[in-house]
Amino acid sequence: MNQTRSQDIHQDRILILDFGSQYTQLIARRVRETGVYCEIHPCDTQQQSLVDFAPRGIILSGGPESVTDASTLQAPEFVFGMEIPVLGICYGMQSMAEQLGGRVDKSGIHEFGYAQVEVTGCSALLDGIEDSVEEGHRRLNVWMSHSDAVVDVPEGFQCLASTDNTAIAAMGDDRRRFYGLQFHPEVNHTWQGLPILRRFVLDICGCAGLWTPANIIEEIIADVRGKVGSDQVLLGLSGGVDSSVVAALLTRAIGDQLICVFVDNGLLRLNEADLVMSMFDTSKMKVVAVDASEEFISNLGHTEDPEDKRKIIGNTFIDIFEREANKYPDIRYLAQGTIYPDVIESAGNKGSKAHVIKSHHNVGGLPERIKLDLIEPLRELFKDEVRRIGLELGLSREIVFRHPFPGPGLGVRILGEFRREYADMLRLADDIFIGELRKSGWYDKVSQAFAVFLPVRSVGVTGDARRYEYVIALRAVETVDFMTANWAQLPYELLDTVSTRIINEVQGISRVTYDISGKPPATIEWE
């Protein structure tokens, strides 16, 4: 079972110091896209911890605070004495400027959203990167989000770029390899964001691009084999991309030592249990189906608070896995499909400065009574990385590109009080929506789509009769990383078809609405 790794894909690494931005994970994801491993640590990381990590470069993230406040977050001073490249983004740039002797002040005009930057200085970071050249002036299309600005650069720096409203939109010191960007290269709205990060990570920091799907798979398999040995592993298989990729990874790593348990919690999509069981080759993978729908629904009762729902559902899952594990005396590990966005939204990364957005049932470890160790091979990966790994492992595109479905299922797509009859109505409405998306070719054009049950009644008219029944909201989003998302501009004709079918075919629904909220400020799920 031993496997020798051909190369250490963690040898070259970037450290991201987190000042509390909800988008710090986007920076990490972009760095991973360059083929380089990175981790996020809190901005007050201790010196020995940082030295032990041995990064080839450091990125200072954005953050919600103001450098001009009397008490504010700062990067550790030793960061600037390590003689490695440092890139500050937005708040990170301002903190760097202030700490190194420059000056930051409140901006007279705030910049939020699209801006065009004129590159005015020569630097290793931006040379040769532009979106357009107008009358000899190099320009970048970028995304701004700031109310403070650097007004004086520190000694040794030069101004590299400006906008009509921000005199210093980028700064750099090529000798020390220190750079600052007032705009956000990590977001898709900055057109050259990835090339800029690639320039910093690969060229300036000198990292090799070893973080690839094939290398990640090789490392995960070696780690699992080394940890598990001859013991058995229990995996909660949901049929979603995350748990499916974990199943494929563990099957390749330990074969029949893996036992997959699919739990029907009564909160699934229409016919989901049959579909999931049909998707997997049970001749190669042991899959046990457990119908626990009555237990979940009973435990939920009429719970209203979404956090309570998530915790009840999560605890019930744990109880069921504990019972299943007791049937197999050689099981020592519980595997989960936890991914990085789950962790960050639960503020589950050690020392995180980010706020908890919502808890995830598979983040936070196991109760002490569960004598199993966790295996979470995808915990540090983003959704797009997981999908690339799934394809590399030979999973079908149908599995890899299924729309995400929350662990708590329909429990958190029913707003307010949970009732079984609400779930039944929502299940039918959701099936109509997804079916019409597939029929029209829009299913693969959007990243996630679903229906939400609203516990409010609305007056309708059917056949000259008054109806006073419930409301369904439809949601479809387009996103790459699931950290930000735009609402999908579905054709009116498609929405009309879906609305008409739901109202006509789902008894108890009198009105259908369409959610046009982006993330942020909304989350993708409603609860």
C-alpha positions, -999 to 999 in steps of 0.1 A, spaced: 0 0 0 30 24 3 33 49 -25 64 70 -32 56 106 -42 74 117 -73 76 153 -61 67 175 -31 39 197 -44 40 218 -12 77 227 -16 69 260 -32 42 278 -12 26 312 -8 13 325 25 -18 347 26 -22 368 57 -59 373 63 -72 408 75 -108 396 76 -121 399 41 -147 374 31 -129 372 -3 -95 361 11 -104 326 -2 -106 341 -37 -70 351 -35 -61 316 -24 -81 301 -52 -64 323 -78 -30 314 -65 -39 277 -68 -49 284 -104 -14 294 -111 -3 259 -100 11 269 -66 0 257 -32 -10 283 -6 -25 286 28 -43 313 47 -32 323 81 -45 351 104 -27 385 101 -14 382 137 5 349 129 34 344 152 69 347 137 79 311 144 48 298 127 55 318 96 91 308 95 81 271 99 57 275 69 87 288 49 67 306 22 83 318 -11 61 349 -9 34 366 12 1 382 1 -16 406 25 -54 404 19 -81 430 19 -102 437 50 -131 456 64 -112 479 88 -96 513 81 -58 518 84 -66 554 96 -83 542 128 -65 545 160 -66 507 167 -64 486 135 -50 453 122 -14 453 110 9 428 94 36 416 117 67 438 113 89 407 108 71 400 75 90 429 59 123 417 71 122 381 58 137 391 24 109 375 4 84 391 -20 52 407 -4 21 417 -23 -5 439 -5 -41 440 -19 -65 468 -10 -63 470 28 -31 450 26 -15 477 4 -26 504 27 -13 486 58 21 480 40 23 517 30 15 529 66 39 504 83 68 512 59 66 550 63 41 560 37 8 577 44 -29 567 41 -58 590 43 -96 590 39 -106 593 2 -126 623 -8 -143 601 -35 -149 565 -27 -144 538 -54 -166 508 -54 -169 487 -86 -154 490 -121 -125 514 -127 -99 519 -154 -63 521 -142 -36 538 -161 -2 521 -157 23 549 -152 54 532 -139 77 504 -149 78 473 -126 84 436 -126 48 431 -115 29 450 -142 53 453 -172 37 438 -203 3 434 -187 -25 456 -200 -61 454 -214 -56 483 -239 -32 509 -250 -46 544 -259 -23 571 -272 6 553 -256 -11 549 -223 -14 513 -209 -48 507 -192 -62 479 -170 -99 472 -164 -101 465 -126 -125 462 -96 -121 487 -68 -136 486 -33 -121 512 -10 -128 544 9 -92 550 20 -62 555 -2 -24 557 -1 -14 594 -6 24 590 -1 44 559 -9 71 547 14 107 553 7 120 531 -21 86 527 -37 73 543 -68 37 548 -80 29 523 -107 -7 531 -116 -35 556 -110 -72 562 -118 -91 595 -122 -100 593 -85 -70 575 -70 -35 589 -76 -18 558 -63 -37 527 -75 -5 505 -74 29 509 -60 61 489 -60 97 485 -48 115 461 -73 146 460 -52 129 445 -21 101 429 -43 74 447 -23 42 456 -43 7 470 -35 -25 470 -55 -54 491 -45 -77 471 -68 -86 434 -64 -68 410 -88 -86 380 -73 -120 388 -87 -131 380 -123 -140 417 -129 -103 425 -129 -96 412 -164 -58 408 -160 -61 397 -123 -48 361 -129 -19 372 -151 -9 397 -124 -10 370 -97 8 346 -119 35 372 -125 39 377 -87 38 340 -77 57 323 -106 81 350 -118 88 373 -88 85 346 -61 101 319 -83 75 291 -75 71 261 -97 36 252 -109 33 217 -93 -2 221 -78 -20 202 -106 -49 177 -104 -27 147 -111 -2 157 -85 -29 164 -59 -45 130 -65 -12 113 -61 -5 131 -28 -40 125 -14 -38 88 -22 -4 85 -5 -16 104 26 -48 82 29 -28 49 25 -3 60 50 -29 71 76 -55 43 72 -32 13 68 -55 -18 69 -84 -2 87 -118 5 72 -133 39 63 -169 49 64 -180 76 39 -213 95 39 -221 95 2 -247 121 -9 -243 119 -46 -230 154 -49 -197 162 -65 -177 165 -32 -186 132 -17 -185 115 -51 -149 126 -56 -140 115 -21 -155 81 -29 -135 78 -61 -103 89 -44 -107 65 -15 -117 36 -38 -85 42 -57 -65 45 -25 -79 17 -3 -103 -3 -25 -128 -25 -5 -117 -10 28 -141 18 20 -178 15 29 -201 42 15 -234 49 33 -261 68 15 -286 83 39 -321 92 27 -329 120 51 -364 128 37 -351 162 26 -338 151 -8 -349 161 -43 -375 141 -61 -364 105 -67 -329 115 -55 -323 82 -36 -329 60 -67 -308 83 -88 -278 83 -65 -277 45 -62 -279 42 -99 -249 65 -105 -223 43 -88 -209 10 -99 -216 -10 -68 -194 -38 -82 -164 -17 -75 -177 3 -45 -197 -10 -15 -227 13 -10 -252 8 18 -285 27 16 -302 38 48 -337 52 49 -337 76 79 -363 100 66 -387 96 95 -359 101 120 -348 134 104 -383 148 100 -392 138 135 -361 155 149 -367 187 130 -403 190 143 -414 225 135 -380 241 139 -378 277 125 -343 290 130 -319 280 101 -289 275 123 -310 252 145 -321 232 115 -285 228 103 -274 216 137 -303 192 142 -297 177 107 -259 175 113 -263 158 146 -288 133 132 -263 124 104 -237 118 131 -260 95 150 -268 75 119 -231 72 109 -223 61 145 -249 33 143 -236 22 109 -200 23 121 -209 0 150 -219 -27 125 -183 -28 112 -157 -34 140 -127 -26 118 -139 9 109 -116 35 124 -123 65 102 -152 87 89 -146 104 56 -164 136 46 -165 157 15 -157 190 33 -143 216 10 -127 250 16 -158 272 12 -176 251 38 -147 258 62 -145 296 56 -183 302 58 -182 284 92 -150 304 101 -135 269 107 -100 278 97 -78 283 127 -75 319 138 -98 331 110 -107 368 111 -138 362 90 -173 362 105 -194 330 106 -219 333 77 -236 299 83 -225 267 99 -220 236 78 -229 202 93 -196 187 81 -173 213 97 -161 213 133 -151 178 140 -170 149 156 -185 146 191 -162 131 217 -184 100 220 -176 91 183 -145 70 185 -136 77 148 -110 99 133 -119 122 104 -106 120 69 -113 151 48 -92 148 17 -108 178 0 -108 202 30 -83 226 14 -97 225 -21 -122 248 -39 -152 235 -58 -135 240 -92 -104 221 -80 -126 193 -68 -143 191 -102 -110 190 -121 -99 162 -98 -132 143 -104 -126 144 -142 -90 133 -137 -103 103 -118 -126 94 -146 -160 104 -130 -187 112 -155 -195 148 -163 -230 142 -151 -217 135 -116 -189 161 -116 -211 190 -129 -243 183 -109 -255 214 -93 -245 216 -56 -271 205 -31 -268 215 6 -261 189 32 -293 199 51 -312 195 18 -347 210 16 -346 217 53 -328 250 46 -348 257 14 -380 260 34 -379 293 51 -391 295 87 -410 266 102 -403 232 88 -433 210 78 -434 178 59 -461 191 36 -439 221 27 -411 198 17 -435 178 -5 -446 209 -24 -411 222 -27 -398 189 -40 -423 189 -69 -416 226 -77 -379 221 -77 -382 191 -100 -402 211 -125 -376 239 -125 -346 216 -129 -364 196 -156 -372 227 -176 -336 240 -173 -324 207 -187 -349 207 -215 -340 242 -225 -302 237 -223 -298 261 -195 -289 236 -168 -252 235 -178 -251 273 -184 -258 281 -147 -238 269 -117 -266 263 -93 -304 264 -95 -332 255 -71 -366 264 -57 -373 279 -23 -405 276 -3 -417 308 13 -441 304 43 -463 333 32 -496 331 14 -507 350 -16 -540 354 -33 -545 338 -67 -573 330 -91 -579 297 -108 -610 290 -129 -628 320 -114 -621 307 -79 -600 325 -53 -568 307 -41 -549 317 -10 -518 296 -11 -480 296 -7 -452 311 -28 -422 295 -45 -391 315 -52 -367 303 -80 -330 309 -78 -303 304 -105 -267 318 -102 -236 319 -123 -203 315 -105 -169 299 -107 -158 297 -71 -191 299 -52 -176 327 -31 -192 353 -53 -221 348 -77 -243 367 -102 -280 359 -107 -286 341 -140 -305 361 -165 -328 333 -176 -351 339 -207 -385 352 -198 -401 324 -219 -384 298 -197 -394 315 -165 -430 318 -178 -431 280 -186 -417 271 -151 -440 294 -133 -471 282 -152 -462 245 -146 -456 250 -109 -488 268 -103 -508 244 -123 -492 212 -111 -482 218 -75 -512 219 -53 -509 246 -26 -488 271 -46 -504 302 -60 -474 324 -70 -438 321 -83 -411 347 -80 -375 349 -93 -346 359 -71 -323 385 -86 -299 389 -57 -261 385 -62 -236 372 -37 -227 394 -20 -248 408 -4 -270 376 -5 -257 341 0 -265 315 -26 -288 295 -4 -315 315 13 -308 300 48 
